[in-house]
Each structure stands twice: as structure tokens, then as C-alpha cells.
Amino acid sequence: MGGIITSRITERSQTTLPPAVRKVLGLLPGDALGYVIEGSAVHLVNPSEAAHTDPALEPFLLLLKQDITARPERLAGFPAELLARIQALTDHVKADHDAAINGVVAL
């Protein structure tokens, strides 16, 4: 791993990406920049080349697999009545899952 590359943050909370960072990420003017937050670390990524993954997903799926393997008798089918109720409540709800989220989002 190379040394630390720095840039300053302006009074308007803006910064310029150093050329070496732009080169590594393959970014050109106008491209989007992605931020992946893992604990107190932030990783810059090129969103067109790197799909964001939830760092909790893999450990959760492993836990789920171990639990299903150890206790298969706990598995149960989804109740038909609950499915019918969910379908009735959401029958006329339209959602665009690809639409941009407006405003601040807290995770």
C-alpha cells in the first residue's frame, strides 16, 4: 500500500480529488464518486465499477445458514393468511425502486 495522499476541505466542505486518486478509480470530470462507510473508515469507489455490498449481509447469511443447518425443524412456511393481508394492503401501492431518494437519509 502506498503513502497517504491528502487534500484540503474548503469552507464549503468541498475538496479536489488528487490526480492519483482519480487515476486509480478511473474517474473523469462529470463521473460520480461513491463512498462506502465501514465503521470509522470511508472508502472511495467508482460506482460504475464496484457494486456496494452491505458489510453486515455476509455475516448475517452465514449465521442464518448455521442456524438452519443446526435446527431445520424451526423452518416454517409463510402463512397464506399473512400473504393475503400483505397483498390486500399493498394492492394499489406503486413504488419505483430505482427512483432517487430525495433529502437526507440516516442509516
Contacts in CASP RR format, 6 or more apart in sequence:
PFRMAT RR
TARGET T0000
AUTHOR 0000-0000-0000
METHOD contacts of the structure
MODEL  1
MGGIITSRITERSQTTLPPAVRKVLGLLPGDALGYVIEGSAVHLVNPSEA
AHTDPALEPFLLLLKQDITARPERLAGFPAELLARIQALTDHVKADHDAA
INGVVAL
5 18 0 8 1.000
5 20 0 8 1.000
5 21 0 8 1.000
6 18 0 8 1.000
7 15 0 8 1.000
7 16 0 8 1.000
7 17 0 8 1.000
7 18 0 8 1.000
8 15 0 8 1.000
9 15 0 8 1.000
17 27 0 8 1.000
17 33 0 8 1.000
17 44 0 8 1.000
21 27 0 8 1.000
21 44 0 8 1.000
22 28 0 8 1.000
25 33 0 8 1.000
25 44 0 8 1.000
25 45 0 8 1.000
25 46 0 8 1.000
25 49 0 8 1.000
26 46 0 8 1.000
26 49 0 8 1.000
27 33 0 8 1.000
27 46 0 8 1.000
31 46 0 8 1.000
31 48 0 8 1.000
32 47 0 8 1.000
32 48 0 8 1.000
33 44 0 8 1.000
33 45 0 8 1.000
33 46 0 8 1.000
33 47 0 8 1.000
34 44 0 8 1.000
34 45 0 8 1.000
34 46 0 8 1.000
34 47 0 8 1.000
34 52 0 8 1.000
35 42 0 8 1.000
35 43 0 8 1.000
35 44 0 8 1.000
35 45 0 8 1.000
36 42 0 8 1.000
36 43 0 8 1.000
36 45 0 8 1.000
36 52 0 8 1.000
37 43 0 8 1.000
38 55 0 8 1.000
45 52 0 8 1.000
67 74 0 8 1.000
68 74 0 8 1.000
68 75 0 8 1.000
END
